[in-house]
Amino acid sequence: MSDSSRDTAEGAGWGSAERGAYQQLMPPKTEKISWLDPRMLWVARNGVLASWFGDPTGRTRSRWVAQRAAAGAPADKVIRRDDPDRFSFLVIGDTGEGDDPQYAVVPGLLRAGRDTRFAVLASDVVYPVGSADDYGPKFFRPYRDYPAPIYAIPGNHDWYEDLDGFMRVFCDDAPALPPGPRPRPLTRAWLRSLLWHRPRPGDRQRLDEARKLRSEPAQQAVQPGPYWAIDAGPVRIVGIDTGLLGALDAEQGAWLREVSRGPRPKILVTGSPLYVDGRREPCAVEGGGTVDDIVRDPAHHYVAAIGGDIHNYQRYPVRLDDGRTLQYVVAGGGGAFMHATHTIPRVDVAGVTERDFRCYPLRGDSLAFYSRLYGRRLRLPRFFTLTEAEATAVIAERLGIPPTRAQGAPVAVTRRVRLVAGLLGTGRRPDRARRFRLPVRKIYTSLFSPGSATYSPPFFKCFLRLDVSPESVRLRCYAATGNRAQEVAPPVEDEVTIPLR
């Protein structure tokens, strides 16, 4: 097994001169998405409109579900497979920007996942707005050599064209929804409708051409709608659709409670992680309660909850009052720009501390990555750029933790290093955070982080492999940096065995 980022700087992808072969998989021209581009923010405006004028996702989802039921989808929305008691599957989150970081994941994924039975895409299959025309370079082409079926749950970006492209690709080429009832003039819904971004007239021929890239019978997967459950071997995998604003409508909430019953061990896959960045985000259900309430209920036998949306890897092993330990995982590192981990403060949530918490990239690598990025963007490389050793040292100082990766000679944490770490929103210990009143982390999160950070390796992307047996599930997080060394032998950044009995 190759070194991981926890072992060496080379294992993290620093200092490698040989780029991987992933670029040979890419189309000749690729679209570069930048979330600092006002035009991109405008086309993806529906999330903001939903928060201002009311979220129509629940009603639209209900219409999609009714359409699929009329077409013969199972009423319980359960996909019943014939997998054996011992099998493996992949989870990949937030994939579809269609540029170098997405394709850099593919070689390692094909190596580590060559014997898996299926894959699940967890949130944001296609950026920026889930258009059907974008599925060729951002779904069918990158995964054309993955030999097994791929199921998916939508993220908020897949909803920016009312889920039209997603339903056509994953739900048996579902026809477009007819227009809904017109809202009454001068209401909030009417104001929303004036600005709402709607699906463009689809180029069906383009989508039909793209489908040929994954046309083998063994690659086909048809799911009953945007949320579903899969019975596979000894486990049930439950996928939920958290829509534009990260919540469940009452209809889906009732289904989730029903499908969660029974003694079969369950794994939740969601577009909105329940624990993230050192805090709990339980995910509200319309009408009362939360998704986390359902997951924690001992009668439902959940063993893990895996969420996309945040573009990195995090794991929180939460010990519940009844003695069980639930693994809460963030797995959104499948291809989109990297959300920083260095902004995560010292972890102390639900009994999980730094001793238990895991993340990828390591905070020091995240800080070094962003310091180089903004040194180039702001044309101040000599001031902003931190070496990975400097970044690791200042993270240890600010959080009061030992360096995650062993260092060589001691590194001086200078005034410049501390200033750059502060400007880039580096987390702190909770006691110091109370005294440090400037909202640097909030400013960083809202101003710096949304920009696309795709310039050159290491990209710090990742995917999950889960090996299921009647006794346990072994979850491994594999890294993809874009460098040849990690392509040939994808390093395991985290591993945990989850008992089922």
N, C-alpha and C positions, 0 to 999 in steps of 0.2 A: 504494500500500500504506500502511496506517495505521501510526502509531508503535507500537513495542512497548515493553515495560517496560525494555528496554535503552536506549531512546532518551530517553524522558521519563517523569515521574511521571504525567502524564495518560494516556500510553500504557499504564501499569500499571493504570489504573482509578481512581487517587486523584483526589479533587476533582470527580468528575463528579456533576452534579445530576440527570441524566436516567437513570432505570432503564430497562433493556431491556424489550422486549415479551414476554419469555418467560413471564411470569405468565399471559398469556392462554391458554397451552397447558396450564396445570396444572388438575387437578381442583379442584372447589370446596373440598374439605377434604383436607389433606395430613397424613400422619403425621410427627411430628417425632421422629427417632431421637436419643437421647442415650446415649452409651456411659459416661456417669457415673451412669446410672440402674441401681440394683442389679437391678431386674426385667429389664432388657434383658440384663445380663450373665448372669443365671440362664438365660434362654431360649437364650442362645448358649453354653452351658456345655460342649458336646461337645468343643471343642478342648482345654480343660483336662483333661477326663476322659480323652481319648486320650493326653495326655502323661503322666498319672498311672498309668493302668491298661492301656496298650497301645492302639495305633491299629488299628482294624478296617477302615480305608478300603480297603486293598489287596484284602481278601477281598470287600467289598461291590462295589468297582469291577469285580472279575473276574466277579461274578455279573451285573452290568449288561451287561458286554461279551458274555458268553455269551448272554444274552437277546437282544441286538441281532443277534448272529451267527445265532441260530436264526430270527430274523425276516427274514433275508436281507441284512443289512449286509455290505459287502465285507470279505473276510477281512483285506486289507491296510490297511483303514480309510482309504483314499485317496479323496478327492472329486475327480473329474476334470472340470474345467470347460472351456469352449470360449472362454476369454478370448484376445484377440489378444496379439501380442508386446509391445504398448504399451498399458498399462491402469493404473488407479489403484484403491486400496482404502484404507479407513479402519481405524484401530485405536483403540478406546476402552476404557479400563480402569477397573474399580471404579465402576460407574455407579449402582447401584440403591438409593439412599436415598429417592427419590421426592419430594424437596423442592426448594427454590429452586435450589441449586447444580446438581443434575442437569438440571433443565429449562433453566437458564441456558446450558448447553452446546449445546442443540438448535438455536437459530437460526443460529449460526455454523457448526455442523456441516452443516446443510442447505445453506448457501451454499457452503462450501468443498468439500463432498462431493457436490454435485449430479450430477456426471458420473462418480462412482466406481462400480465394478462390484459391490462387496460391502463389508461391514464385518465386523470381528472384535471381539467383546467379550472383553477379556483380564482375567478374574478377577472374582469377586464381582458377579455379574449382579444379584442381589436381596438386599438386607439386610432384616431382621437374620439370618434363618435360611433364606433361599431358598425360602420357602413358595410353593406354586402359587397361592394366593389373592392374593399380592402382585404377581404378574406384570402385572396390568392397569395400575395406576398407575405401575409402576416399569420396565416394558419396553414393552408394547404401545402405551400411550398416548404416551410421550415420542417414540418412534421411528415413529409411525404414518405420517408423511409422508416417511420415508426410503424411496426407491422400490426399493431393491435388497435382496438377501438379507443376513441377519445370521447369522454363525456365532459360536460362543462356546466358551470353555473355562471350567470352573468354578473358583471360588476357595474358600477355606476356609468362607466364610459359606454358599455354595451347598451345602456338605456337611453343614450343621448339621441338615438333615432328610434325611440319607442320599441326597441328590441327586434326591429324588423329583420336585420341581417342575422342576428343570433338564431331566431326561430327558423329562418329559411335553412340555415346550415345544420343545426342540431336537432330539429324537430320535424323531420320528414318533409322538408321543403314547404313548410306551412305557408299558405297564401297570406297576402297582406290583410290586415284588419280593415274592414270598412270604416269610414269616418264615424266617430261617435256623435252624440247629440251636441248641438251648438250651445255654448254657455249663454246665459242671459247677459245682455249688454250691461256695461258699467260694473260688473262684479269682478272679484279678484280672479276668478277663472277666465273671464273674458279678457282681462288685461294680460294674463299669462298666455292666452292663445294668440294674442297679437304678435308676440315675440318668440313663440315656441319654435325651436328647430325641429323640422319634421324630416322623415326619410326622403331622400332624393329618389326620383324615378330610377328603379334598379336596372342595371345592365345585366339581364338574366344570362345573356350569352357569355359574358365575362365570368360570371359565377359558375356556369356550366363547364367552361374550360378549366377553371381552377379545380373543380371537383375531380377531374381526371388524375390529378396528382395523388389523390388518396382514394383510388377506385377499387382496390382489391376487396373481395368479399370479407376477408378477415379484419379489415380496417373499419368496417361500417358499424356505426352506433346510432340508434334512434332512441331518443328520450322523450318522455311524455309531456314535457313542458320545461319552464325555466327553473322549477324545483322538482326534486325527485328523490327516491331512495333506491339503492342498489343492494340486493341480497347476494352476497358473494362469499362462498365458503361459510365459515362460522360467524361472519360479521355482517352487519348492515351499515352501509355508508349513506348518510343522509346529507343531501345537498340543498341548501336554502338560498333564496334570491332576496337580497337585502335592498335591491332597487337603487334609486337615486340618492337617498339620504340615510341609508344604513338602518332600516327598520323593516318590520314585517307587518303586512296587513292582517286583518282579523281572520280572513279565510285561510291564508297560509299558516297562520299561527295555530288554528284549530287542526289543520292537517298535520303540523309538526307534532303537536301533542299526541295525536292518534298514532302516527307512524313511529313514535318513540316508545310506545308501550311494549312490554314484553321483556323476557330475560335475555334476548340475543344481544351480545355486546355491540356497541354502536360507536361510529366515528362521525362527527359532524364536520362538514365542509361548508364554509360560509364566506361571503364576499366581504364581511366586516369582522375582523378578529375581536374576540371577547376580552383578551388581555393584550395590551400593546403599549410600548413606550413607558413601561413602569406603572400603568394604571389599568383599572378594570373598566371595560366598555360593554355592559351586559346586553345591549341590543333590545330596544323596546318592541313589544308586540302590541298592535292596536287593540284596545279594549282592556289592557292590563297585563301585567307580568312581563317577563323578559325571556329571551332565548336562553340566557345563562341559568335562569330558574329551571327551565326544562332540562338542560344539560346536567345540572347538579342533582336533580331528583334521583335518589337511589333506585327507584322503581324503573327508571329508564335505561340504566346500565351503560351510560356513555363512558368511554375511556379516554377520549381525546376530542378536541375541538380545533380544527385547522382553518385559519382564515387568510384571505388574500388582502388586497387593497393597499397595504403598506409594503413598499418594495425592498424588503430585506427579510432576514430570518430572525425570529425570536422564539424562545421557549420558556414557559413558566410552569413548573410542576407544582400545582396547587393541591395541598392536602386538605381534604374536606373534613367536616365535623364527624362524619361516620367512619373515618379512617381511610377512605379511598384517596388515591392521588390521581387527579385529572391533569393530563398534559394539554396545556393551552399553547398553540403554536401559531406564529405568523409565518406564512410561506408565500411571499409575494415577489420573490427575486427571480422570476422566470424570464425577464427580458426587458422590462421598462426601466427608465432611469432609476438610479439607486437613491432611495430615501436614506438619509444619514442615520447611523446608529450612535455617533458621538454626541448627539443631542439628548440621548436617554440619560436621565439623572441616575444617581445611585439607586438601585432597585430595592424596594422594601414594600411589597404589596401582597396581601393575602398570605402572609407567612413566607413568601418567596424573597430571598435575599440574593446578594451578589454571588454567594457561594453556590446557589442553585440555578441562577439565571444563565442562559446561553444566548448569544447572538452572533450573526454573521452578516456583514463583515465585523471583525473586532472593532471596538470604538477607535483605537489608535489608527487602524488602517482607514477607517471612514474619515477621520479628521485629516490624515495625510492626503487622501484622495481629493477631498473638497478644497484643501489649501492649495493644491496644484491647479485645480480647476479654476478657482477664482483668482489665483495669481495670474493666470493666462487671460482670463476674461477682463480683469481690471488693469491689465498691463503693469502689474506690480509683482512679478514673480520673485524677486529677491526678498521682498518683505513678507509676502503671504506664504510662500512655499515652505512647508515643514517636512523634514525627513520622517520616514516611518518611525525611526527611533525617537525623535523629538516628540512626535505626536503621541506615541505610546507612553512616554515619560510624563507629559503634561496631563494626560488622561488619568494616570495613576495618582498624580498629585491632587488633581481637582476632586476626584471621587474618593480618595483615601483608600485605594485598593492596590494590591501588588500588580505589576505588569502581567498581562495574560500570557504574553510570549516572552521567553527568556531573552534578555538583552546581553550584548557583549560588554564593552567598556561603558562605564557610567556616562550618562548624557546630561549635560547642563540644561536646566529649564530656565531660560533667560527671560527678561522682561518682554522681548519681542514675541517669544514663543507663547507666553501667557496671554499677551494682548491678542494675537491671532486666534488662539483657542477661544477667547471670550467673544471676539467678533464673529466667529463662525458658530456660536451657540452651543459650545461644549457644556454638557451637563455638569452638575455639582452634587455635593452631598446635601441631603435635605436640610441639615442644620445651617449650612452656609447659604443655601438658596433662600432661606427666610430673611437673612440679613442683606442679601444681594438683590436690591429692589428693582434694578433696571431690567426691563422685559426683553433681555437680549435673546433668550431662546425663542420667545414668541415672534420677535422680529425676524430671526433667522428662519423659523419654520414657514412664515408667511411670505418672505421676500426671496430668500436664497433657495430653499429646498425645491420649490416647484419647477425650477428650470431643468431641462434635459441635461444630463451629465454624461454624455456619450462621446468621448473623444478618442481614447486609446486604452488598451489593457493596462492594468487589471480592471475588469468591470465589476467583480465581486457579485456575480449572479449565482443562483442556486436552484436546486430542485430536490424533491423528497422521493425516497423509495421506501415503501412499507411492505415488510415481509410478514404475512399472516400465517399463523398456525392455530390449532385449537387451544393452545396454552397461552399464546402471547402475540403481540405485534411488535416487531422491531422496526423502529423509525430511524432513518438515516438522512441527514442533510448533506448533499454533495455540492461541491463548489464548482463554478465555471468562471474562469478569469479572462478567457480569450487568448491565453498563452498556450503554447504547444504542450508544455509539461503537464498542465492540468487537463488538457484535452485527452492525452494518451492514457493517463491514470487519474481520473477524477478523485480528488481528496475528499475524505469524509470529515466534515467540519463539526458535526454533532451526531450522537447516537444515543438512543434510549430504548430499553425493552419495556413494553407496557403489558403487564399481566392481564389476561382475560378472565381468569378464574380467581 
